[in-house]
């Protein structure tokens, strides 16, 4: 009887141990260490996870500077404008840029004609640009930037900018209207040239054509590309590109022809003016007349300004100065601008003898030349 009682107590003890430690492990299993993965590994290859495109872009791309520009919407709402906008002509455009000193840039057309439809104001905390009665001609880039000023000297703050390109669509106007019916585009071998066939409809199909011989000029992406914000861009202009061209645009089942553009090739060095000076006579007598000619050969679309220093200047000696310019062709279709300034002195006196100094200046620098006039 005692034996059976001891045996019963032993079985109860083992049952209690199983309840605490869990089920018995199979003979071929070992106890798992704390924290060890309890899922049996599968004998199969697992492909590495490839991040989605959005994830990769967010990792690879550099952070963009947040725009400071806001667009006024209806009912007093504001939103950040997209990189390009399409608005109907006649709408009022209001843009605001945060900052107490804001600079603005907008289509040159609005400045050229001192358009009263445009208003730019600076408020305490933001700059405001308002354009009323918009037209297709207002199509272009609108941008703003903060300014860092020390006294009266200000510079652009590149960390605070905003911009948007706006297409103002207008019935019957696929191309951005031009102030003239014919324009000249100069082709320089060392920089791009642009035929400015810009459109008011983003989805318009635009092609470039030569007038004679009549044919379409392909925008192949190598020599010529089309930029919807600029027009047809000649990447490496050369003399074979000369001639009269025009553009054709198609949108909404309608087509339109642009103004014509005369392409002229200009092969002259870039830099300060190439200047020469000469006098009608370097040996003179009292009572003679003398003319001093200052000449510059340069790029067709680069203006030149002239300044003179002459012997009788301090004595307020009366002289005549006449500035002129014209385009000349120098063979193989090359076009050059010749700018001239003529200083004339009549009835020479002793005070007129001496050095006549001419300074010619363009946006890239200035050149000074001189010649001497003496009494014989």
Steps between C-alpha positions, in 0.01 A plus 500: 500500500781740582667410173193600303471823701862597427452415132192724484684789662788463248260515201329812640845669544597428136164632377555824689849543343351452150239767573775750597763424234259415214487198278796262480738584215557243233823311536651673195419850631700714738366766735493849339707774646319813626421737208575235236273499194239228545407484130661219307711649216395394152760377252409750218656810346354835600522793255634821650232765540533774239378837621218658305582779256356757736719369782812505281435853383451615855837351592700597192364847424635803676251700702344785304482853633138564602329763286405831663239570230124470550217554252179673597202279414127570515325579828825614663674162484875466434703212362853442376504523119624207293808529277264576208149646508232549234268796553232647276578844361305768682554345842667700775829356621615568855825355634647552845848420626588491869765749614550866587721565195392316185636527146288406196550384144224475237464499118699786344194592295342650812803724560555598139165676475484618865174312532262649757326163535796385710542601863787402731482595868707426808309447825641450848514121478462419131542627145197512272473482119161563339420478127150593386335444160763243405563420132679230302798738469555474877600132469836437664700449820401675823753471782590659831785486750592634840768768524781529753590865540788680666420868487400577141677195356281192457566151370275211412426243771514167315342321795177700460366482145184411310396477135231379263459508121150612401320429171223754440269333248300729274259419219671527162849533650707180502831687477602767748435822302804685366525882480630472141428294188867428431793448734875436473683218681880511503689172481830503687728194481588508870153514657144381454248687285125499563210538257243618758190309381331479841144376534211573737377138502728250672373207291550674163702320232761739358717455189771713339502577126735661250338745257732429205551231400170415671548210743458402864812523715505204741573560867720192530629565850859520374522826305158646581268439796160644591454656842138593575621792716750639247431373149728319255857496631795468261761329717799555268412768242691509170470684168287224341218590740454845339178594328139594571305264728159490665313271740170317475292399802199270528268478801133415548449425133628845394833614359693826491811637328749712694678815387806451279857499629809595301796292621833681448838343570742724691858385546679766704698464824319553829654745743579872529450705182751460219568871446697715256543879473608729219503872425423667168838671543768476768686813377275807481506876470305768683147535361484141367227251584583154633295185564608213724333162435470225762387162357394171665434165331292270717209265545180604321285514812752662739471875545806724540529831686767762425670762722745769387781701658644778281743795547248787505260325738606693810451828314153382387608505138191428285519170312252278316468129590291260295450127581369249244489122440404258222527132409748389235551165328858372485474204264366146550193656658685631806337808652678762710387819669707808423461779758660840443539828684624812318630806686531812282680825584459802269728798459791353697677710758816445701308343789374226266841342454571187704368150570148394403400202715206271427366235743261237364304287745271197474364265771825299494746784554650810346784597265677837484685627191658835418644706214691829497420815300785751465552836332738478208 
